Each structure stands twice: as structure tokens, then as C-alpha cells.
């Protein structure tokens, strides 16, 4: 891990980040708004830093650093912190192995920092009218920079402090839908359902498609080697890594929110659509797993329940936690089935016979999965376009 000394700007390397005190800078990378943008100043890369140090020497280096880097060092030095980490210049992105290590270590690095300085270039401290609309809240990589550090201090475009994450937690909650207890470090992020954590990234953007998955690695405490060029498949790999580590079925609860507002465990649904309703083919490449964090946009209130709670509601002696098995053919999991009812009160799923297939091979119009009344063995094949009808999807969600 490379760090900049806050008094000289000199870069040092540390094998163990727990042995040094440092701050981190969280910011949005500068981009040109037009060809005539005179305010644009490119970010300092590792190669740029090496060149500046060679050209000007150690004694003159600090004054030659870009303003954003100098201000970060000065603020940290004022807080008695000897080092600062900045993603643009402290990672040699020309080394694929170093980039992979950095992407998989970032969340831990943030959590070990003394403080994170969130620089919001587009916010005016005098009026603070742009805080809600700041681009910082719309980028994918800043999500873990908001959650992981023990403390976050927000600064405006003139490096005037706006407030701390704790002080602004209610306002940040309204912007991000992140639980205030998580923002205040009163609740562990691992206690939040997978679907709800995914929803935090639903509206965030990244320059590279793959980064929509890579920026969430630390949020779920998984390891995922980056493979730029795989595009949407990166998010599939992320979900598979989550399934292999976290026994949380909410990862399957993505899509439009079709829950009955009066839904309870004892009364699963009284508003299910007719069983013969048609479905759209607008997304012919949909699968059991979601394609993007956007698919979890309606899951910000999704919570987990214990296995005992579900067993009591279904009047069963016990329900083991679901274990997902990733195979060359797809994903295998055994789940309990909760019956649905139509508006007349009739059961859509017959308790005496297997239910209609949930997933179909649309290329050959034949069932590829069946479920029984008390428990479900669901096998989804990734190469199939496993799209469900709306009523089938609602039925699936009640199996979770």
C-alpha cells in the first residue's frame, strides 16, 4: 500500500496498513465538460507523480502537486495524520496484479483509515443547496468510501467542511436509502440483507460496466479477480461469489416490486395475478440472477427473517438454511414453498400435486424446473433464457 506523507508529499510503501495512521481522499475524478473547459485539471496518476518527483526532486515536489492533492495533505496534517491515500496516484494501474490487489483490498483499507475526506467539488458551502445533487452520491466507487471508514468528513469545492457523516446521517439517508444506523456505525453491514445492500448501488454509475460489480466487492466481503472486458458478466460473477459465501435468499428477490401491501407470512397473498397472464419478452436474456444493481432498485426495504420464524409461520418443525450449489449446469438450491392465492381465495399452487414450472426453456417451450407443495428443488440453467411470467415471479419470491 502506497501512502503520501502529508508534510512533504513523498510516497512510501507499507506492507501492513495496520501499522500506520493515514487518511483517505474520496472524490469524483475530473472530466472535461467541453473542449474549451479551462477549469479542467487531469487527475494525478502514479506515472505523473513519478515524473514530477524525477523532474523537481523531493524538496520541491509538494508545491508541484495538484491543488486537490495538496489540500488533502494539508487537511490531514492539520488533524495530526502523517499519511494520506489517494486512489488516482497511489495505485499503479499499469500493473494488472497491483490493480487486482487494490480493488479487492480497498474496503479494508478504507475501514482501517483514521478518517475519509469526501471532497464534493460541486457543492457550495455557503448555500449547501447542491449537497443532495452532488455527483459524489451518484458514483459507484464512492459507496464503499461512504460506508467503510470509521469517520467521513465532507468538504465543499473550496475545502470548507460541511459536516461529518454522523452529523449528516439523516440527510445522507434521504439521498442514499442507507440505514442511518449503518451510517452511524451502530449496525454491522453484514446484518443488512443482500438485496438491500444491492439497492444502495441501484442508481449509481461507473465509467466501466465491470466496475458496477467490482465496486461492490467489499460491501459483500467477497473476493473477485477483475477481468476488464467481461462487461455484464462481472455482475453475474459477483452474485455467484455472494451465493457461495452468504446464505441469503434475498439475492433472488430482484425485479419490480409486486408484493401485496398486506402481505404477511400467515396470509402470503390475496392479490396474485391470474395464472394464465402473459409476460413480456422485452428482456430475452434474463436469468435467475440479476443483470445489474438497477434490478434491486425496489429492495431498499427488503429484510431477512430467521429460519425459525419461517418454520413457525408455515407450521413446519424446522427449515434448514438454503445452500446454493454452483455447478457447470447452473445453480441448485432447495427452498420451502409458500402457497399463493388468487382474488377468490383459491390456491394457485395445489398442495396435492407439483406446481406448474417456474422457469421455462423459451427456445423449446418446455419446463426446466418443477416445485412440490412443501419444499422446492429449483434448478436453473444459465444458458437458458429463464424468464418468468409476472405471476410466476411473484410466486417465486414467496418461496424465499
Buried (B, 14 or more C-beta within 10 A) or exposed (E): BBBBBBEEBEBEEBEEBEEBBBBBBBBBEBEEEEEEEEEEEEBBBBEBBEEBBEEBEEEEBBEBBBEBBBBBBBBBBEBEBBBBBBBBBBBBEEEEEBBBBBBBBBBBBBBBBBBBBBBBBEBBBEEEEBBEEBBBBEBBBBBBBBBBBEBBBBBBBEBEEBBBBBEBBEBBBEBBBBBBBBBEBEEEBEEBBBBBBBBBBBBBEBEBBBBBBBBBBBBBBBEBEBBEEBEEBBBBBBBBBBBEEBBBBBBBBBBEEBBBEEBEEEEBBBBBBEBEEEBEEEEEEBBBBBBBBBBBBBBBEBEBEEBEEBBBBBEEEEBEEBEBEBEEEBBBBBBBBBBBBBEEEEBBBEEEEEBBBBBBBBEEEEEBBBBEBEBBEBBBBBEBBBBBBBBBBBBBBBBB
